[in-house]
Amino acid sequence: MNNELITADLVDLDLRVPDRHAAVRGLAERLVTAGRVTDLEWFVADVAEREKQMATGMRGGIGIPHCRSAAVTAPTLAFGRCPEGVDFGAEDGPARLVFLIAAPEGGDSEHMSVLAALARRLVRAEFTRTLLEATEPSEIAEYVRREVSP
Amino acid sequence: MRVVAVTACPTGIAHTYMAAEALEQAAVERGDEISVETQGSAGSEPLSTREVHEADVVVLAADVGVNGRERFAGKPLVEGTVKQAVENAAELLRRAAEAAEADTTVGAAPQTRHEETPEPDAGHTGAATRLRQWLMTGVSYMIPFVAAGGLLIALSFAFGGYRITEAPDVTEHFDPATLTSWAALVNQIGTTAFDFLVPVLAGFVAYAMADRPALAPGFVGGAAAVSVGAGFLGGLVAGLLAGVVVGGLRRVPVPRVMAGIMPVVVLPLVGTLVVGVLMFVVLGTPLSALMTALTDWLNGLGGANAVLLGALLGGMIASDLGGPVNKVAYTFAVGGLTTGSDTALQIMAAVMGAGMVPPLALATAATVRAGLFTAAERDSARPAWLLGASFITEGAIPFAATDPLRVIPSMILGSAGTGALSMLFGATLRAPHGGLFVFPLVGKPGLYALAVALGVLLAALAVTAAKSFAREGARALDGDENAESTTAAA
């Protein structure tokens, strides 16, 4: 199985959804297809659980739904770009970039370091700008992989 | 401004690292130095002791409890949520700058530890380092009980005389009109506090290892260690055992419906049962035999051997200046206090005298030969006088942290000397702590003061000599621009 953090299949450059639940579900379906999530409902419920604790939207039009779930097989990122925006509870309005981060339950730290590297990139303006401007899913997957590689 | 920060969020996947990154970026913009410890799922690269020691201010950006908060005791501290750090790290650092500005205390270093945390490789911490952190957590929670109980017991001896331990139970006989009754009461309160020592030690060692669910198994394991007569040694084993058992249980996958009640009900229940059975049935007997043998051996060192024992305990006290080895020697001495035997009181005197030596010796050396010390060390000398006089050995840590190879052996020499002399003179002490302030409780105070003074002199001479000989090397190492020390060696 491909163990990359993200592949072109996990990128949706035109994610048109009514709300954040639909956004999560849409991206989660890609995770299931890619074999990274074993149980869609279970995983979506775990993400919702995390979202309840604190909204994951942040300034600059970014939503970062994420969770650790036993339904996840490997640390994975699914990325969606929403031209119309979708509300993730940030103060300055809806998110145009959605990062769905799936982490396996009880993964060892070496495993998880790729997600840590990803999270650090999320607060870099250049990273998000590149993702806003990219035109091809494969371009995005490659860029993210290169950025988080140790 | 030098900043150390810790970030921690509930899932430990995203915000912990985003907050760290945001703080680092903001620090670069402000021109601050920052080191961030990310307490997340990708393992934590712990802040080194030196980083914590040298920091002007601590920033905690966390939505969950921060592990190892006690490391920052005495430092100005600013707290925020991870969200604040992610979205407005600059504001958090501005608050930190204000807090650092407002903090004018100098050399507030007794809480920091001198051992260098080895630089972590690949995000992993060495087993020895982690073991030491667990033990230190347990010890740090135990110390308040030692202080409260020990000083109450000392007070009761002061007012009630040597035989106060034989007074009738205050629940059966208490006469408010007599001093003896009050002394007996104070003694029994102190003894009650002492009864917590081993359980608290075990409980918080377990807590450091496996968090709150391990607390009950640890406490109960510690109490079981006391019941079977396994003492501190048993308590340490019980604490580690509870941490391992609960840590293991947490890894067992459980159905979702069970997940909520695991930390509150299942883990404490099963953990306590397992640890209790092991402590009572399996480990209790051998541990108590070992503890008895150790105590008998140390207590049996009479005559010339008593001097050796004093030197040994004194050396242990100075070897890590408040760390685990120091605490082993110290708890051994305190454990004897309740027996009130002459040997036990001599040991207590030797240990306290030895513990006063390092800060006093370094303060002396830094005053007399100021040129051999950095400006920061000379600043640490002023509080070191008071800390040494109060038997807070940790006052020597600022000196040891920057130059351990020359400072620690010198301190061991002086402390061992004081320990040996104190035993030789047969000085006694009924209080577990207090330094100069409990000298009225010392037997043979004149000779005891002499023993301490000679140890201070010895250690101060040793450290001065070590620093004089090796000054050139030391200067090259830490690149210190100390104007006064440029002459002789160059």
Interface residues (C-beta under 8 A of the other chain):
Chain A: W42 R50 Q53 M54 T56 M58 R59 I64 H66 C67 R68 A70 I101 A103 E105 G106 G107 S109 E110 M112 S113 L115 A116 A117 L118 A119 R120 R121 L122 V123 R124
Chain B: P10 T11 G12 I13 A14 H15 T16 Y17 M18 A20 E21 A22 Q25 T38 G40 S41 A42 G43 D63 K83 V86 E87 A122 G123 H124 R251 P253 R256
